[in-house]
């Protein structure tokens, strides 16, 4: 290995799989070897058995579906509001000066801190969980989109004005096409954060979802089910990340050129 030397796609896959193999090997050594009590950490075989039981007998597929719905719903609501506001902030400096102090302040507020208020305002239904994800995502997206749009090359903007474009034309034909690949990448990254917020939302006042299952399993000291739930979250997140990457590559092919 040398610093910054690239690796092939096959090598990347091989390295990634090697890590998981090593991780499971260490996990097996710690649990099957008796180095860690099964009360605190289930072994891989027990985890698989508990996961199979969850899927076939305890309706865990419904919980998975509810969690996915909450993530997609809350994140989509955040994106619909955050992207236009971010574009306006990046394009117009007075709008940025007006909104940035509040957005910068709000993005440091943990979404979990709003749960008591959201339960008071919206109850413990689906709206409360969607709002937790919304609050956790919207301010991050606004600021990141604003920075991306504001960093558009000035010569491209001046060229558009020289060719007769108006303010709306500059936004539509220069700022948005230039920033769109980066905005899509921002949404991909923040989607990963949304998964952390949904689990927090489901830990309190929920009767379904992966977070609810983890809470119930914790009360029963069933670490096998807890680990299986965590792994399912990781797998779904990894799959959504790959899908987002593939969609972005298809939608913005010039970004890879």
Helices and strands as residue ranges (DSSP letters): H 9-32, H 44-57, H 60-91, H 93-106, G 111-114, H 115-122, H 126-150, H 154-162, H 167-170, I 171-175, H 176-202, H 210-219, H 223-251, G 253-256
